[in-house]
Amino acid sequence: MARLVIFKAAWPELRKADLQPTFPGGGSSDILSQRLDYSDGAPPRVGDRTLEFKDAGHLEPSSSRLSPWRVARVEEYVGNTGLESMDEVVVAHCEYSPLPEEENPWTQSTMGQITVENFGGDTEAFTHWRESQRVTA
Amino acid sequence: MNSDRQTTDHWVVNEECCHAIAKKYGWPLERVYRDREAKGLLPVRCTYSGNCPFPSYGEKTNG
């Protein structure tokens, strides 16, 4: 199952949050985020929240917590030809509903081990990287 | 969706790698972030929902 989820908010909700997302050309956007889901998990449901992230340094894990955006309505569009790149596109309309800071701690992400997968299958690049990590006495 | 708030980060060579890994292992890709100040070989961080280690290390994959 390949599912694209687009999280959107109505303009009054964006103004409530004092948020002004933009497209690359500078035009106003009402899109908060997107998720590309290849798992067999359920689509977002009313009441679910998106995540917000805090970045750390290079090769360090990020942190995340529930965002102030709560799903209020869900629309599902299912492919009908079998030839689509996505089996399903879900539009999740969100409302601004911030959580109390003290009830919403940050959780650090788990760091995956670095393998040839991180290099897109390029074994030469992976080997080169691995050699560069060896500590010489 | 929010019952499991654990996420897993993988640093990779480019943005399409995040998508390819998500598709290969059946993971939900939450965020793709390029560290523009990174000087190393792996400048892009992919964040997946759940516990998502590469299977070759003997751990279960996220479903």
N, CA and C atoms of all chains as a GROMACS GRO file, in nm:
protein
  600
    1MET      N    1   0.087  -0.120   0.000
    1MET     CA    2   0.000   0.000   0.000
    1MET      C    3   0.090   0.124   0.000
    2ALA      N    4   0.068   0.212  -0.097
    2ALA     CA    5   0.140   0.340  -0.104
    2ALA      C    6   0.037   0.451  -0.084
    3ARG      N    7   0.054   0.524   0.022
    3ARG     CA    8  -0.043   0.628   0.057
    3ARG      C    9   0.028   0.761   0.076
    4LEU      N   10  -0.021   0.863   0.006
    4LEU     CA   11   0.029   0.999   0.027
    4LEU      C   12  -0.073   1.071   0.115
    5VAL      N   13  -0.027   1.124   0.226
    5VAL     CA   14  -0.114   1.200   0.316
    5VAL      C   15  -0.072   1.346   0.312
    6ILE      N   16  -0.166   1.433   0.283
    6ILE     CA   17  -0.140   1.577   0.280
    6ILE      C   18  -0.216   1.639   0.397
    7PHE      N   19  -0.142   1.703   0.486
    7PHE     CA   20  -0.203   1.770   0.600
    7PHE      C   21  -0.221   1.918   0.565
    8LYS      N   22  -0.347   1.963   0.572
    8LYS     CA   23  -0.378   2.102   0.535
    8LYS      C   24  -0.450   2.170   0.649
    9ALA      N   25  -0.456   2.303   0.643
    9ALA     CA   26  -0.533   2.380   0.739
    9ALA      C   27  -0.604   2.493   0.666
   10ALA      N   28  -0.721   2.526   0.714
   10ALA     CA   29  -0.796   2.638   0.655
   10ALA      C   30  -0.725   2.770   0.689
   11TRP      N   31  -0.744   2.869   0.605
   11TRP     CA   32  -0.675   2.997   0.623
   11TRP      C   33  -0.701   3.059   0.760
   12PRO      N   34  -0.825   3.058   0.811
   12PRO     CA   35  -0.846   3.116   0.946
   12PRO      C   36  -0.765   3.042   1.053
   13GLU      N   37  -0.748   2.909   1.036
   13GLU     CA   38  -0.669   2.833   1.134
   13GLU      C   39  -0.522   2.872   1.124
   14LEU      N   40  -0.473   2.892   1.003
   14LEU     CA   41  -0.334   2.934   0.985
   14LEU      C   42  -0.311   3.071   1.047
   15ARG      N   43  -0.410   3.161   1.032
   15ARG     CA   44  -0.396   3.294   1.091
   15ARG      C   45  -0.398   3.285   1.243
   16LYS      N   46  -0.481   3.195   1.294
   16LYS     CA   47  -0.487   3.174   1.440
   16LYS      C   48  -0.350   3.133   1.493
   17ALA      N   49  -0.280   3.052   1.414
   17ALA     CA   50  -0.148   3.002   1.454
   17ALA      C   51  -0.037   3.098   1.415
   18ASP      N   52  -0.072   3.206   1.346
   18ASP     CA   53   0.027   3.302   1.295
   18ASP      C   54   0.130   3.229   1.207
   19LEU      N   55   0.079   3.143   1.120
   19LEU     CA   56   0.164   3.062   1.034
   19LEU      C   57   0.137   3.100   0.889
   20GLN      N   58   0.242   3.117   0.810
   20GLN     CA   59   0.227   3.156   0.669
   20GLN      C   60   0.314   3.068   0.581
   21PRO      N   61   0.273   2.941   0.561
   21PRO     CA   62   0.353   2.855   0.473
   21PRO      C   63   0.354   2.910   0.331
   22THR      N   64   0.461   2.884   0.259
   22THR     CA   65   0.467   2.930   0.120
   22THR      C   66   0.518   2.819   0.030
   23PHE      N   67   0.486   2.830  -0.099
   23PHE     CA   68   0.539   2.743  -0.203
   23PHE      C   69   0.673   2.799  -0.249
   24PRO      N   70   0.751   2.718  -0.323
   24PRO     CA   71   0.884   2.766  -0.366
   24PRO      C   72   0.881   2.900  -0.439
   25GLY      N   73   0.775   2.929  -0.515
   25GLY     CA   74   0.767   3.056  -0.587
   25GLY      C   75   0.722   3.172  -0.500
   26GLY      N   76   0.693   3.143  -0.374
   26GLY     CA   77   0.653   3.248  -0.281
   26GLY      C   78   0.504   3.259  -0.258
   27GLY      N   79   0.422   3.186  -0.333
   27GLY     CA   80   0.278   3.192  -0.316
   27GLY      C   81   0.235   3.130  -0.184
   28SER      N   82   0.125   3.176  -0.132
   28SER     CA   83   0.074   3.125  -0.004
   28SER      C   84   0.031   2.980  -0.017
   29SER      N   85   0.061   2.903   0.085
   29SER     CA   86   0.024   2.761   0.086
   29SER      C   87  -0.059   2.731   0.210
   30ASP      N   88  -0.151   2.637   0.197
   30ASP     CA   89  -0.229   2.592   0.313
   30ASP      C   90  -0.189   2.450   0.352
   31ILE      N   91  -0.074   2.407   0.303
   31ILE     CA   92  -0.025   2.272   0.332
   31ILE      C   93   0.072   2.278   0.450
   32LEU      N   94   0.045   2.198   0.551
   32LEU     CA   95   0.130   2.195   0.670
   32LEU      C   96   0.246   2.098   0.652
   33SER      N   97   0.215   1.981   0.602
   33SER     CA   98   0.318   1.878   0.583
   33SER      C   99   0.258   1.765   0.500
   34GLN      N  100   0.344   1.669   0.467
   34GLN     CA  101   0.295   1.549   0.398
   34GLN      C  102   0.365   1.428   0.454
   35ARG      N  103   0.301   1.314   0.440
   35ARG     CA  104   0.361   1.186   0.482
   35ARG      C  105   0.347   1.089   0.367
   36LEU      N  106   0.454   1.016   0.338
   36LEU     CA  107   0.452   0.913   0.236
   36LEU      C  108   0.455   0.780   0.310
   37ASP      N  109   0.346   0.708   0.305
   37ASP     CA  110   0.330   0.590   0.390
   37ASP      C  111   0.324   0.463   0.305
   38TYR      N  112   0.428   0.379   0.317
   38TYR     CA  113   0.431   0.252   0.246
   38TYR      C  114   0.400   0.135   0.340
   39SER      N  115   0.359   0.165   0.462
   39SER     CA  116   0.325   0.058   0.555
   39SER      C  117   0.180   0.014   0.531
   40ASP      N  118   0.138  -0.082   0.607
   40ASP     CA  119  -0.003  -0.125   0.599
   40ASP      C  120  -0.085  -0.062   0.710
   41GLY      N  121  -0.032   0.047   0.767
   41GLY     CA  122  -0.100   0.113   0.876
   41GLY      C  123  -0.227   0.184   0.831
   42ALA      N  124  -0.305   0.227   0.929
   42ALA     CA  125  -0.431   0.295   0.900
   42ALA      C  126  -0.403   0.439   0.857
   43PRO      N  127  -0.492   0.498   0.779
   43PRO     CA  128  -0.479   0.641   0.746
   43PRO      C  129  -0.505   0.724   0.870
   44PRO      N  130  -0.472   0.854   0.868
   44PRO     CA  131  -0.499   0.937   0.984
   44PRO      C  132  -0.648   0.942   1.015
   45ARG      N  133  -0.676   0.957   1.146
   45ARG     CA  134  -0.814   0.962   1.191
   45ARG      C  135  -0.840   1.096   1.258
   46VAL      N  136  -0.966   1.131   1.269
   46VAL     CA  137  -1.003   1.253   1.340
   46VAL      C  138  -0.950   1.242   1.483
   47GLY      N  139  -0.884   1.348   1.529
   47GLY     CA  140  -0.827   1.348   1.663
   47GLY      C  141  -0.676   1.325   1.662
   48ASP      N  142  -0.625   1.263   1.557
   48ASP     CA  143  -0.479   1.244   1.547
   48ASP      C  144  -0.412   1.381   1.531
   49ARG      N  145  -0.283   1.384   1.564
   49ARG     CA  146  -0.206   1.508   1.549
   49ARG      C  147  -0.084   1.481   1.462
   50THR      N  148  -0.041   1.585   1.391
   50THR     CA  149   0.085   1.572   1.320
   50THR      C  150   0.198   1.586   1.422
   51LEU      N  151   0.320   1.563   1.376
   51LEU     CA  152   0.436   1.578   1.462
   51LEU      C  153   0.508   1.708   1.429
   52GLU      N  154   0.573   1.766   1.528
   52GLU     CA  155   0.664   1.876   1.501
   52GLU      C  156   0.803   1.830   1.543
   53PHE      N  157   0.905   1.889   1.477
   53PHE     CA  158   1.041   1.838   1.492
   53PHE      C  159   1.138   1.946   1.536
   54LYS      N  160   1.240   1.898   1.603
   54LYS     CA  161   1.350   1.985   1.645
   54LYS      C  162   1.478   1.920   1.591
   55ASP      N  163   1.553   1.994   1.510
   55ASP     CA  164   1.672   1.937   1.448
   55ASP      C  165   1.794   1.955   1.536
   56ALA      N  166   1.884   1.858   1.527
   56ALA     CA  167   2.012   1.865   1.598
   56ALA      C  168   2.122   1.876   1.492
   57GLY      N  169   2.243   1.838   1.524
   57GLY     CA  170   2.354   1.853   1.430
   57GLY      C  171   2.358   1.742   1.326
   58HIS      N  172   2.455   1.754   1.236
   58HIS     CA  173   2.472   1.655   1.132
   58HIS      C  174   2.501   1.517   1.192
   59LEU      N  175   2.432   1.416   1.140
   59LEU     CA  176   2.444   1.277   1.184
   59LEU      C  177   2.395   1.256   1.326
   60GLU      N  178   2.319   1.354   1.377
   60GLU     CA  179   2.257   1.338   1.508
   60GLU      C  180   2.107   1.321   1.492
   61PRO      N  181   2.042   1.253   1.589
   61PRO     CA  182   1.898   1.231   1.575
   61PRO      C  183   1.817   1.357   1.604
   62SER      N  184   1.703   1.368   1.538
   62SER     CA  185   1.612   1.478   1.566
   62SER      C  186   1.528   1.443   1.688
   63SER      N  187   1.446   1.538   1.731
   63SER     CA  188   1.348   1.512   1.836
   63SER      C  189   1.212   1.550   1.783
   64SER      N  190   1.109   1.487   1.836
   64SER     CA  191   0.975   1.518   1.788
   64SER      C  192   0.877   1.516   1.904
   65ARG      N  193   0.761   1.577   1.880
   65ARG     CA  194   0.651   1.572   1.976
   65ARG      C  195   0.524   1.604   1.898
   66LEU      N  196   0.410   1.585   1.961
   66LEU     CA  197   0.283   1.616   1.896
   66LEU      C  198   0.275   1.766   1.866
   67SER      N  199   0.228   1.798   1.748
   67SER     CA  200   0.220   1.939   1.706
   67SER      C  201   0.086   1.998   1.752
   68PRO      N  202   0.069   2.130   1.733
   68PRO     CA  203  -0.060   2.191   1.768
   68PRO      C  204  -0.171   2.164   1.666
   69TRP      N  205  -0.139   2.085   1.560
   69TRP     CA  206  -0.236   2.060   1.454
   69TRP      C  207  -0.306   1.926   1.472
   70ARG      N  208  -0.438   1.933   1.487
   70ARG     CA  209  -0.521   1.816   1.514
   70ARG      C  210  -0.612   1.789   1.394
   71VAL      N  211  -0.617   1.665   1.350
   71VAL     CA  212  -0.698   1.629   1.234
   71VAL      C  213  -0.846   1.642   1.269
   72ALA      N  214  -0.918   1.720   1.186
   72ALA     CA  215  -1.060   1.742   1.211
   72ALA      C  216  -1.149   1.674   1.106
   73ARG      N  217  -1.091   1.649   0.988
   73ARG     CA  218  -1.168   1.587   0.880
   73ARG      C  219  -1.073   1.518   0.785
   74VAL      N  220  -1.117   1.402   0.733
   74VAL     CA  221  -1.031   1.323   0.645
   74VAL      C  222  -1.104   1.292   0.514
   75GLU      N  223  -1.035   1.312   0.402
   75GLU     CA  224  -1.089   1.276   0.271
   75GLU      C  225  -0.993   1.177   0.207
   76GLU      N  226  -1.047   1.066   0.157
   76GLU     CA  227  -0.963   0.964   0.095
   76GLU      C  228  -0.995   0.952  -0.053
   77TYR      N  229  -0.891   0.952  -0.135
   77TYR     CA  230  -0.905   0.937  -0.280
   77TYR      C  231  -0.828   0.811  -0.321
   78VAL      N  232  -0.900   0.716  -0.378
   78VAL     CA  233  -0.838   0.587  -0.412
   78VAL      C  234  -0.813   0.580  -0.562
   79GLY      N  235  -0.695   0.531  -0.600
   79GLY     CA  236  -0.664   0.516  -0.741
   79GLY      C  237  -0.760   0.418  -0.807
   80ASN      N  238  -0.790   0.441  -0.934
   80ASN     CA  239  -0.890   0.356  -0.999
   80ASN      C  240  -0.840   0.285  -1.125
   81THR      N  241  -0.711   0.301  -1.155
   81THR     CA  242  -0.660   0.235  -1.275
   81THR      C  243  -0.558   0.127  -1.244
   82GLY      N  244  -0.505   0.127  -1.125
   82GLY     CA  245  -0.398   0.033  -1.091
   82GLY      C  246  -0.262   0.076  -1.143
   83LEU      N  247  -0.257   0.188  -1.212
   83LEU     CA  248  -0.131   0.235  -1.270
   83LEU      C  249  -0.075   0.355  -1.195
   84GLU      N  250  -0.146   0.401  -1.092
   84GLU     CA  251  -0.100   0.519  -1.019
   84GLU      C  252   0.023   0.488  -0.934
   85SER      N  253   0.104   0.593  -0.910
   85SER     CA  254   0.221   0.574  -0.823
   85SER      C  255   0.178   0.560  -0.677
   86MET      N  256   0.065   0.617  -0.644
   86MET     CA  257   0.008   0.605  -0.510
   86MET      C  258  -0.125   0.530  -0.518
   87ASP      N  259  -0.145   0.433  -0.428
   87ASP     CA  260  -0.274   0.362  -0.424
   87ASP      C  261  -0.384   0.453  -0.371
   88GLU      N  262  -0.342   0.546  -0.286
   88GLU     CA  263  -0.439   0.630  -0.217
   88GLU      C  264  -0.378   0.765  -0.184
   89VAL      N  265  -0.459   0.869  -0.194
   89VAL     CA  266  -0.418   1.002  -0.147
   89VAL      C  267  -0.518   1.044  -0.042
   90VAL      N  268  -0.469   1.084   0.073
   90VAL     CA  269  -0.556   1.126   0.183
   90VAL      C  270  -0.529   1.272   0.212
   91VAL      N  271  -0.636   1.351   0.220
   91VAL     CA  272  -0.623   1.490   0.260
   91VAL      C  273  -0.679   1.501   0.401
   92ALA      N  274  -0.592   1.538   0.495
   92ALA     CA  275  -0.632   1.550   0.635
   92ALA      C  276  -0.640   1.697   0.670
   93HIS      N  277  -0.762   1.745   0.694
   93HIS     CA  278  -0.784   1.886   0.726
   93HIS      C  279  -0.766   1.904   0.877
   94CYS      N  280  -0.678   1.995   0.913
   94CYS     CA  281  -0.641   2.012   1.054
   94CYS      C  282  -0.690   2.144   1.111
   95GLU      N  283  -0.710   2.142   1.241
   95GLU     CA  284  -0.744   2.264   1.314
   95GLU      C  285  -0.634   2.292   1.416
   96TYR      N  286  -0.621   2.421   1.448
   96TYR     CA  287  -0.515   2.461   1.541
   96TYR      C  288  -0.561   2.439   1.684
   97SER      N  289  -0.493   2.353   1.757
   97SER     CA  290  -0.531   2.318   1.894
   97SER      C  291  -0.405   2.288   1.975
   98PRO      N  292  -0.336   2.394   2.020
   98PRO     CA  293  -0.208   2.373   2.087
   98PRO      C  294  -0.223   2.300   2.219
   99LEU      N  295  -0.121   2.221   2.250
   99LEU     CA  296  -0.116   2.146   2.375
   99LEU      C  297  -0.037   2.225   2.479
  100PRO      N  298  -0.070   2.206   2.608
  100PRO     CA  299   0.014   2.270   2.712
  100PRO      C  300   0.157   2.220   2.702
  101GLU      N  301   0.250   2.312   2.711
  101GLU     CA  302   0.392   2.278   2.696
  101GLU      C  303   0.433   2.167   2.793
  102GLU      N  304   0.386   2.174   2.915
  102GLU     CA  305   0.430   2.079   3.018
  102GLU      C  306   0.372   1.939   2.995
  103GLU      N  307   0.274   1.927   2.910
  103GLU     CA  308   0.214   1.796   2.882
  103GLU      C  309   0.263   1.739   2.749
  104ASN      N  310   0.361   1.802   2.689
  104ASN     CA  311   0.403   1.762   2.555
  104ASN      C  312   0.556   1.760   2.543
  105PRO      N  313   0.620   1.663   2.606
  105PRO     CA  314   0.767   1.661   2.604
  105PRO      C  315   0.821   1.615   2.468
  106TRP      N  316   0.945   1.652   2.442
  106TRP     CA  317   1.014   1.608   2.321
  106TRP      C  318   1.065   1.464   2.341
  107THR      N  319   1.062   1.386   2.232
  107THR     CA  320   1.115   1.250   2.233
  107THR      C  321   1.224   1.242   2.127
  108GLN      N  322   1.340   1.194   2.166
  108GLN     CA  323   1.450   1.184   2.070
  108GLN      C  324   1.428   1.065   1.977
  109SER      N  325   1.458   1.085   1.851
  109SER     CA  326   1.444   0.980   1.752
  109SER      C  327   1.554   0.874   1.771
  110THR      N  328   1.525   0.751   1.735
  110THR     CA  329   1.628   0.646   1.735
  110THR      C  330   1.713   0.662   1.609
  111MET      N  331   1.843   0.649   1.623
  111MET     CA  332   1.931   0.659   1.506
  111MET      C  333   1.951   0.521   1.445
  112GLY      N  334   1.928   0.510   1.314
  112GLY     CA  335   1.953   0.385   1.244
  112GLY      C  336   2.102   0.366   1.221
  113GLN      N  337   2.147   0.240   1.218
  113GLN     CA  338   2.287   0.214   1.186
  113GLN      C  339   2.313   0.242   1.039
  114ILE      N  340   2.435   0.287   1.011
  114ILE     CA  341   2.468   0.322   0.873
  114ILE      C  342   2.514   0.196   0.798
  115THR      N  343   2.445   0.169   0.688
  115THR     CA  344   2.478   0.054   0.604
  115THR      C  345   2.489   0.102   0.459
  116VAL      N  346   2.507   0.010   0.367
  116VAL     CA  347   2.515   0.046   0.226
  116VAL      C  348   2.383   0.109   0.180
  117GLU      N  349   2.274   0.080   0.251
  117GLU     CA  350   2.144   0.139   0.217
  117GLU      C  351   2.147   0.291   0.223
  118ASN      N  352   2.222   0.346   0.319
  118ASN     CA  353   2.229   0.490   0.335
  118ASN      C  354   2.295   0.556   0.214
  119PHE      N  355   2.372   0.477   0.138
  119PHE     CA  356   2.443   0.529   0.021
  119PHE      C  357   2.372   0.489  -0.108
  120GLY      N  358   2.244   0.457  -0.098
  120GLY     CA  359   2.167   0.421  -0.217
  120GLY      C  360   2.217   0.296  -0.283
  121GLY      N  361   2.278   0.207  -0.205
  121GLY     CA  362   2.328   0.082  -0.260
  121GLY      C  363   2.468   0.092  -0.320
  122ASP      N  364   2.530   0.208  -0.310
  122ASP     CA  365   2.664   0.228  -0.366
  122ASP      C  366   2.768   0.169  -0.270
  123THR      N  367   2.811   0.047  -0.298
  123THR     CA  368   2.901  -0.023  -0.205
  123THR      C  369   3.037   0.046  -0.198
  124GLU      N  370   3.080   0.107  -0.308
  124GLU     CA  371   3.210   0.174  -0.308
  124GLU      C  372   3.208   0.295  -0.215
  125ALA      N  373   3.100   0.373  -0.222
  125ALA     CA  374   3.086   0.489  -0.136
  125ALA      C  375   3.076   0.446   0.010
  126PHE      N  376   3.002   0.338   0.036
  126PHE     CA  377   2.988   0.288   0.172
  126PHE      C  378   3.123   0.241   0.226
  127THR      N  379   3.196   0.168   0.146
  127THR     CA  380   3.327   0.119   0.188
  127THR      C  381   3.421   0.235   0.216
  128HIS      N  382   3.417   0.335   0.130
  128HIS     CA  383   3.502   0.453   0.147
  128HIS      C  384   3.468   0.523   0.279
  129TRP      N  385   3.336   0.535   0.306
  129TRP     CA  386   3.293   0.599   0.431
  129TRP      C  387   3.338   0.516   0.552
  130ARG      N  388   3.320   0.384   0.543
  130ARG     CA  389   3.356   0.297   0.654
  130ARG      C  390   3.505   0.305   0.684
  131GLU      N  391   3.585   0.310   0.579
  131GLU     CA  392   3.730   0.322   0.598
  131GLU      C  393   3.765   0.454   0.666
  132SER      N  394   3.691   0.558   0.633
  132SER     CA  395   3.720   0.689   0.690
  132SER      C  396   3.683   0.697   0.838
  133GLN      N  397   3.600   0.600   0.884
  133GLN     CA  398   3.557   0.601   1.024
  133GLN      C  399   3.651   0.523   1.114
  134ARG      N  400   3.743   0.450   1.054
  134ARG     CA  401   3.833   0.368   1.135
  134ARG      C  402   3.926   0.459   1.212
  135VAL      N  403   3.940   0.427   1.339
  135VAL     CA  404   4.027   0.506   1.424
  135VAL      C  405   4.162   0.438   1.429
  136THR      N  406   4.265   0.511   1.392
  136THR     CA  407   4.398   0.451   1.395
  136THR      C  408   4.464   0.482   1.528
  137ALA      N  409   4.536   0.387   1.578
  137ALA     CA  410   4.601   0.401   1.709
  137ALA      C  411   4.718   0.498   1.703
  138MET      N  412  -0.232   0.640   1.459
  138MET     CA  413  -0.120   0.721   1.410
  138MET      C  414  -0.044   0.780   1.526
  139ASN      N  415  -0.111   0.828   1.628
  139ASN     CA  416  -0.038   0.892   1.736
  139ASN      C  417  -0.012   0.797   1.853
  140SER      N  418  -0.058   0.671   1.844
  140SER     CA  419  -0.036   0.581   1.955
  140SER      C  420   0.111   0.546   1.969
  141ASP      N  421   0.184   0.544   1.858
  141ASP     CA  422   0.326   0.516   1.861
  141ASP      C  423   0.400   0.641   1.817
  142ARG      N  424   0.460   0.715   1.912
  142ARG     CA  425   0.526   0.839   1.876
  142ARG      C  426   0.675   0.822   1.854
  143GLN      N  427   0.722   0.698   1.862
  143GLN     CA  428   0.863   0.673   1.835
  143GLN      C  429   0.893   0.699   1.688
  144THR      N  430   1.009   0.759   1.661
  144THR     CA  431   1.053   0.780   1.523
  144THR      C  432   1.195   0.728   1.510
  145THR      N  433   1.236   0.701   1.387
  145THR     CA  434   1.371   0.654   1.357
  145THR      C  435   1.430   0.742   1.248
  146ASP      N  436   1.553   0.785   1.269
  146ASP     CA  437   1.623   0.867   1.170
  146ASP      C  438   1.728   0.786   1.097
  147HIS      N  439   1.737   0.807   0.967
  147HIS     CA  440   1.846   0.752   0.887
  147HIS      C  441   1.906   0.866   0.805
  148TRP      N  442   2.037   0.883   0.811
  148TRP     CA  443   2.105   0.985   0.730
  148TRP      C  444   2.148   0.920   0.599
  149VAL      N  445   2.116   0.985   0.487
  149VAL     CA  446   2.138   0.924   0.355
  149VAL      C  447   2.199   1.025   0.257
  150VAL      N  448   2.227   0.977   0.135
  150VAL     CA  449   2.297   1.062   0.038
  150VAL      C  450   2.207   1.166  -0.027
  151ASN      N  451   2.078   1.135  -0.045
  151ASN     CA  452   1.990   1.232  -0.110
  151ASN      C  453   1.844   1.203  -0.076
  152GLU      N  454   1.757   1.295  -0.118
  152GLU     CA  455   1.616   1.289  -0.080
  152GLU      C  456   1.547   1.166  -0.139
  153GLU      N  457   1.583   1.129  -0.262
  153GLU     CA  458   1.515   1.013  -0.322
  153GLU      C  459   1.548   0.884  -0.249
  154CYS      N  460   1.660   0.883  -0.181
  154CYS     CA  461   1.697   0.766  -0.101
  154CYS      C  462   1.595   0.745   0.012
  155CYS      N  463   1.548   0.851   0.071
  155CYS     CA  464   1.447   0.841   0.177
  155CYS      C  465   1.322   0.770   0.124
  156HIS      N  466   1.281   0.809   0.004
  156HIS     CA  467   1.160   0.751  -0.054
  156HIS      C  468   1.184   0.605  -0.093
  157ALA      N  469   1.300   0.577  -0.150
  157ALA     CA  470   1.331   0.440  -0.192
  157ALA      C  471   1.334   0.346  -0.072
  158ILE      N  472   1.392   0.391   0.038
  158ILE     CA  473   1.399   0.308   0.159
  158ILE      C  474   1.259   0.285   0.215
  159ALA      N  475   1.176   0.390   0.217
  159ALA     CA  476   1.039   0.377   0.268
  159ALA      C  477   0.962   0.273   0.187
  160LYS      N  478   0.979   0.278   0.056
  160LYS     CA  479   0.908   0.185  -0.031
  160LYS      C  480   0.962   0.043  -0.015
  161LYS      N  481   1.092   0.029  -0.004
  161LYS     CA  482   1.155  -0.104   0.005
  161LYS      C  483   1.114  -0.176   0.133
  162TYR      N  484   1.110  -0.104   0.244
  162TYR     CA  485   1.085  -0.168   0.372
  162TYR      C  486   0.943  -0.148   0.425
  163GLY      N  487   0.860  -0.073   0.351
  163GLY     CA  488   0.722  -0.054   0.395
  163GLY      C  489   0.713   0.033   0.518
  164TRP      N  490   0.788   0.143   0.518
  164TRP     CA  491   0.789   0.234   0.632
  164TRP      C  492   0.712   0.362   0.602
  165PRO      N  493   0.656   0.429   0.705
  165PRO     CA  494   0.594   0.560   0.685
  165PRO      C  495   0.699   0.670   0.696
  166LEU      N  496   0.718   0.746   0.589
  166LEU     CA  497   0.816   0.853   0.586
  166LEU      C  498   0.751   0.982   0.632
  167GLU      N  499   0.795   1.031   0.748
  167GLU     CA  500   0.736   1.151   0.807
  167GLU      C  501   0.799   1.280   0.756
  168ARG      N  502   0.931   1.278   0.737
  168ARG     CA  503   0.998   1.404   0.708
  168ARG      C  504   1.130   1.377   0.639
  169VAL      N  505   1.164   1.466   0.545
  169VAL     CA  506   1.292   1.463   0.477
  169VAL      C  507   1.359   1.597   0.501
  170TYR      N  508   1.480   1.595   0.555
  170TYR     CA  509   1.547   1.720   0.592
  170TYR      C  510   1.690   1.719   0.540
  171ARG      N  511   1.726   1.823   0.465
  171ARG     CA  512   1.863   1.836   0.415
  171ARG      C  513   1.937   1.936   0.502
  172ASP      N  514   2.044   1.891   0.563
  172ASP     CA  515   2.130   1.978   0.643
  172ASP      C  516   2.224   2.050   0.546
  173ARG      N  517   2.197   2.176   0.517
  173ARG     CA  518   2.272   2.249   0.416
  173ARG      C  519   2.414   2.285   0.462
  174GLU      N  520   2.438   2.266   0.588
  174GLU     CA  521   2.573   2.295   0.638
  174GLU      C  522   2.655   2.167   0.657
  175ALA      N  523   2.595   2.053   0.622
  175ALA     CA  524   2.666   1.926   0.640
  175ALA      C  525   2.781   1.916   0.542
  176LYS      N  526   2.893   1.874   0.592
  176LYS     CA  527   3.010   1.861   0.505
  176LYS      C  528   3.042   1.715   0.475
  177GLY      N  529   2.967   1.624   0.536
  177GLY     CA  530   2.994   1.482   0.516
  177GLY      C  531   2.922   1.425   0.396
  178LEU      N  532   2.929   1.295   0.384
  178LEU     CA  533   2.872   1.225   0.269
  178LEU      C  534   2.722   1.204   0.280
  179LEU      N  535   2.666   1.216   0.397
  179LEU     CA  536   2.525   1.187   0.420
  179LEU      C  537   2.453   1.311   0.471
  180PRO      N  538   2.411   1.402   0.381
  180PRO     CA  539   2.356   1.530   0.426
  180PRO      C  540   2.206   1.532   0.451
  181VAL      N  541   2.136   1.423   0.416
  181VAL     CA  542   1.990   1.423   0.424
  181VAL      C  543   1.943   1.328   0.533
  182ARG      N  544   1.853   1.376   0.619
  182ARG     CA  545   1.798   1.292   0.725
  182ARG      C  546   1.655   1.253   0.689
  183CYS      N  547   1.627   1.124   0.692
  183CYS     CA  548   1.493   1.071   0.672
  183CYS      C  549   1.439   1.034   0.809
  184THR      N  550   1.318   1.078   0.841
  184THR     CA  551   1.256   1.042   0.968
  184THR      C  552   1.134   0.956   0.939
  185TYR      N  553   1.134   0.836   0.995
  185TYR     CA  554   1.024   0.740   0.976
  185TYR      C  555   0.949   0.721   1.107
  186SER      N  556   0.816   0.701   1.098
  186SER     CA  557   0.737   0.674   1.218
  186SER      C  558   0.766   0.532   1.267
  187GLY      N  559   0.779   0.517   1.398
  187GLY     CA  560   0.798   0.386   1.457
  187GLY      C  561   0.944   0.347   1.469
  188ASN      N  562   0.967   0.220   1.506
  188ASN     CA  563   1.101   0.166   1.518
  188ASN      C  564   1.140   0.103   1.385
  189CYS      N  565   1.232   0.163   1.314
  189CYS     CA  566   1.263   0.124   1.176
  189CYS      C  567   1.412   0.099   1.155
  190PRO      N  568   1.466  -0.010   1.211
  190PRO     CA  569   1.606  -0.042   1.183
  190PRO      C  570   1.614  -0.119   1.052
  191PHE      N  571   1.730  -0.117   0.986
  191PHE     CA  572   1.748  -0.200   0.868
  191PHE      C  573   1.747  -0.347   0.912
  192PRO      N  574   1.673  -0.432   0.842
  192PRO     CA  575   1.656  -0.572   0.884
  192PRO      C  576   1.784  -0.652   0.890
  193SER      N  577   1.885  -0.616   0.818
  193SER     CA  578   2.007  -0.696   0.816
  193SER      C  579   2.075  -0.702   0.950
  194TYR      N  580   2.029  -0.613   1.044
  194TYR     CA  581   2.089  -0.613   1.174
  194TYR      C  582   2.010  -0.696   1.273
  195GLY      N  583   1.916  -0.778   1.219
  195GLY     CA  584   1.848  -0.878   1.301
  195GLY      C  585   1.734  -0.825   1.384
  196GLU      N  586   1.689  -0.703   1.354
  196GLU     CA  587   1.578  -0.651   1.431
  196GLU      C  588   1.455  -0.648   1.345
  197LYS      N  589   1.337  -0.650   1.407
  197LYS     CA  590   1.214  -0.653   1.329
  197LYS      C  591   1.191  -0.519   1.264
  198THR      N  592   1.125  -0.523   1.151
  198THR     CA  593   1.094  -0.399   1.082
  198THR      C  594   0.959  -0.349   1.126
  199ASN      N  595   0.938  -0.220   1.108
  199ASN     CA  596   0.812  -0.158   1.142
  199ASN      C  597   0.710  -0.191   1.036
  200GLY      N  598   0.591  -0.225   1.070
  200GLY     CA  599   0.492  -0.262   0.969
  200GLY      C  600   0.376  -0.166   0.963
   0.00000   0.00000   0.00000
